[in-house]
Amino acid sequence: MTSGAKHAGSRKAPRSARPPRSADRHVAIYAVGVTFAVVAWGYLVWAAIDFGATARSGNNAAWLFLVLACVGAASCLFAGLMLGVRLLTVVGIVNPPAGSPEESARPAGGRRAAR
């Protein structure tokens, strides 16, 4: 008879058999998205200031562009903040909110095993 554990050996798979980490790709995508949204927000704020100065000098069409730049800047800021939260969640700094699809994944073994 052989003496020893039934499951002897390394618990890690060889490096070549491990799947590539997709979290790095997600981090890069979210980082680019946050950067793009913040740069667009900054440009739209600058444009809104410029359109406001033009509108006050008497150009009535500039008021419409001022409103559009303000709405666009608010949208870009909102999108940048949402992407930033997703980035922090992927990195692991922030936990996903309760009830989110990431947290409510089915337990291994189904409901009976979770009891």
C-alpha positions as CSV (number, residue, x, y, z in Angstrom):
1,M,0.0,0.0,0.0
2,T,1.1,3.5,-0.7
3,S,1.3,5.9,2.2
4,G,0.5,9.5,1.5
5,A,-2.3,11.9,0.7
6,K,-4.7,11.2,-2.0
7,H,-4.3,14.7,-3.5
8,A,-0.6,15.2,-3.2
9,G,1.1,17.8,-5.5
10,S,0.9,21.4,-6.3
11,R,-2.5,23.1,-6.2
12,K,-1.5,25.6,-8.8
13,A,-1.7,25.0,-12.5
14,P,1.4,25.5,-14.6
15,R,1.8,29.0,-15.9
16,S,1.1,28.1,-19.5
17,A,-2.2,26.5,-18.6
18,R,-3.5,29.5,-16.6
19,P,-5.9,31.7,-18.5
20,P,-4.7,35.3,-19.1
21,R,-6.0,37.9,-16.6
22,S,-8.7,40.0,-18.1
23,A,-8.8,42.4,-15.2
24,D,-5.8,44.2,-16.6
25,R,-7.6,44.8,-19.9
26,H,-10.7,46.1,-18.0
27,V,-8.5,48.4,-15.9
28,A,-6.9,49.9,-19.1
29,I,-10.3,50.3,-20.8
30,Y,-11.8,52.1,-17.7
31,A,-8.8,54.2,-17.3
32,V,-8.9,55.4,-20.9
33,G,-12.7,56.0,-20.5
34,V,-12.2,58.1,-17.4
35,T,-9.4,60.1,-19.0
36,F,-11.5,60.8,-22.1
37,A,-14.5,61.8,-20.1
38,V,-12.5,64.2,-17.9
39,V,-10.7,65.8,-20.8
40,A,-14.1,66.3,-22.6
41,W,-15.6,67.7,-19.4
42,G,-12.7,70.2,-19.2
43,Y,-13.0,71.3,-22.8
44,L,-16.8,71.7,-22.5
45,V,-16.4,73.8,-19.3
46,W,-13.9,76.0,-21.1
47,A,-16.3,76.3,-24.1
48,A,-19.2,77.1,-21.8
49,I,-17.2,80.0,-20.2
50,D,-16.3,81.3,-23.7
51,F,-19.9,81.0,-24.9
52,G,-21.1,82.8,-21.7
53,A,-18.8,85.7,-22.4
54,T,-20.0,85.8,-26.0
55,A,-23.6,85.6,-25.0
56,R,-23.2,88.5,-22.5
57,S,-21.7,90.7,-25.2
58,G,-25.0,90.5,-27.2
59,N,-24.8,87.3,-29.4
60,N,-28.2,85.6,-28.8
61,A,-27.2,82.3,-30.5
62,A,-24.4,81.9,-28.0
63,W,-27.0,81.2,-25.2
64,L,-28.0,78.0,-27.0
65,F,-24.4,76.9,-27.3
66,L,-23.9,77.8,-23.6
67,V,-26.8,75.5,-22.6
68,L,-25.6,72.7,-24.8
69,A,-22.0,73.0,-23.4
70,C,-23.3,72.9,-19.9
71,V,-25.5,69.8,-20.4
72,G,-22.6,68.1,-22.2
73,A,-20.1,69.0,-19.4
74,A,-22.5,67.6,-16.8
75,S,-23.0,64.4,-18.8
76,C,-19.2,64.0,-19.2
77,L,-18.6,64.5,-15.5
78,F,-21.3,62.0,-14.6
79,A,-19.9,59.4,-17.1
80,G,-16.4,60.0,-15.8
81,L,-17.5,59.5,-12.2
82,M,-19.4,56.3,-13.0
83,L,-16.4,54.9,-15.0
84,G,-14.1,55.9,-12.1
85,V,-16.2,53.9,-9.6
86,R,-16.1,50.9,-12.0
87,L,-12.4,51.3,-12.3
88,L,-12.0,51.3,-8.5
89,T,-14.3,48.2,-8.3
90,V,-12.2,46.3,-10.8
91,V,-8.9,47.3,-9.1
92,G,-10.4,46.1,-5.8
93,I,-10.4,49.3,-3.8
94,V,-14.2,49.6,-3.6
95,N,-16.5,46.6,-3.1
96,P,-19.4,46.2,-5.5
97,P,-22.8,47.5,-4.1
98,A,-25.2,45.1,-2.5
99,G,-27.5,43.4,-5.0
100,S,-25.3,44.0,-8.0
101,P,-24.8,41.3,-10.6
102,E,-21.2,40.9,-9.6
103,E,-22.1,40.2,-6.0
104,S,-25.3,38.2,-6.6
105,A,-23.6,35.4,-8.5
106,R,-24.9,32.0,-7.8
107,P,-23.0,30.1,-5.1
108,A,-21.2,26.9,-6.2
109,G,-23.4,24.0,-5.7
110,G,-26.7,25.9,-5.9
111,R,-29.1,27.0,-3.3
112,R,-29.1,23.8,-1.3
113,A,-25.3,24.0,-0.7
114,A,-25.6,27.6,0.4
115,R,-27.9,26.7,3.3
